[in-house]
């Protein structure tokens, strides 16, 4: 496993515990932190610095130029360290997560060791956004012909991969962080009739478009009096907007900064409506959580990814123009004038979609794919 230090990665890898596979993880940027969640895996950490001297963090924070000079001598090169591990471990397969943070950093070595099988997992905007940038397109064109297998969190990314030279086996679409533990989340799920909460993902910036949703809601204030509104994960831009717009006067809105996953699940389990809006993403994890917790999902649909799980007007609404405030206003209006059959959507998602996202169901399918890859490799010997 080659990945950055990320909860998504740990949740995915945890699926392999007791699977019979011998697992190693190399931390791309070396946080030098042991992760108990994947304690069954051999964790290759602490490789980055020849000398991890006392006071290094103080120097980095206060004297960055001095740190840069020291690091030219003290910092090891990831590509060389990865090659050493490849020769030492002699793995049957290398699995790298995310194109630009892992694939790009090992592609030269993997081309050199072409007999080693290679799996790639795409997440979020990994391909959809970066395909529009020349340097990243070249990385994709160089890497994909050498990749043997691929997982993705949406079918869309498989099509993008094929357009850049991927001719290997597609192992399927799975949530990037694995499935959801229903025993853990069901305790937070309220009946539909007890819900009057609108939950909005508060991301803004390169991809997130929360402010566009809030601007649209300003036009709909008269329809929102019976609802409580909570914005979560709000950054400075969103906080600044809410404090300096008409929304600052609203008594039924709460804006929260980053909150823990349990808190997010509690919100989703109490929400009648969930809104997530971005210009680029894969299959959003929060969308899957909303569906499993019974919230009616309203989600942007970059490149058609979200429409793989949401049928417009049946079990959610698709935002096709994430930056068009008038369009978003008209779309949301249908929610608040009761043109949507919430009960039908609630039952459809809980009965038709939710079972496919259950933790152990997903885990069994993922292990099945790894076992299939193992058999393919063994048959080549």
HELIX and SHEET records of a PDB file:
HELIX    1   1 UNK A    7  UNK A   14  1                                   8    
HELIX    2   2 UNK A   36  UNK A   38  5                                   3    
HELIX    3   3 UNK A   56  UNK A   62  1                                   7    
HELIX    4   4 UNK A   64  UNK A   74  1                                  11    
HELIX    5   5 UNK A   78  UNK A   89  1                                  12    
HELIX    6   6 UNK A   99  UNK A  103  3                                   5    
HELIX    7   7 UNK A  104  UNK A  112  1                                   9    
HELIX    8   8 UNK A  130  UNK A  132  5                                   3    
HELIX    9   9 UNK A  134  UNK A  144  1                                  11    
HELIX   10  10 UNK A  155  UNK A  163  1                                   9    
HELIX   11  11 UNK A  182  UNK A  185  1                                   4    
HELIX   12  12 UNK A  186  UNK A  188  5                                   3    
HELIX   13  13 UNK A  192  UNK A  194  5                                   3    
HELIX   14  14 UNK A  210  UNK A  218  1                                   9    
HELIX   15  15 UNK A  221  UNK A  223  5                                   3    
HELIX   16  16 UNK A  236  UNK A  243  1                                   8    
HELIX   17  17 UNK A  246  UNK A  249  5                                   4    
HELIX   18  18 UNK A  261  UNK A  270  1                                  10    
HELIX   19  19 UNK A  285  UNK A  293  1                                   9    
HELIX   20  20 UNK A  302  UNK A  304  5                                   3    
HELIX   21  21 UNK A  306  UNK A  308  5                                   3    
HELIX   22  22 UNK A  325  UNK A  336  1                                  12    
HELIX   23  23 UNK A  342  UNK A  348  1                                   7    
HELIX   24  24 UNK A  349  UNK A  353  3                                   5    
HELIX   25  25 UNK A  354  UNK A  357  5                                   4    
HELIX   26  26 UNK A  359  UNK A  380  1                                  22    
SHEET    1   A 3 UNK A   2  UNK A   3  0                                        
SHEET    2   A 3 UNK A  24  UNK A  27  1                                        
SHEET    3   A 3 UNK A  42  UNK A  44  1                                        
SHEET    1   B 4 UNK A  93  UNK A  97  0                                        
SHEET    2   B 4 UNK A 117  UNK A 121  1                                        
SHEET    3   B 4 UNK A 149  UNK A 152  1                                        
SHEET    4   B 4 UNK A 169  UNK A 173  1                                        
SHEET    1   C 6 UNK A 253  UNK A 255  0                                        
SHEET    2   C 6 UNK A 228  UNK A 232  1                                        
SHEET    3   C 6 UNK A 197  UNK A 201  1                                        
SHEET    4   C 6 UNK A 271  UNK A 276  1                                        
SHEET    5   C 6 UNK A 296  UNK A 300  1                                        
SHEET    6   C 6 UNK A 316  UNK A 319  1                                        
END                                                                             
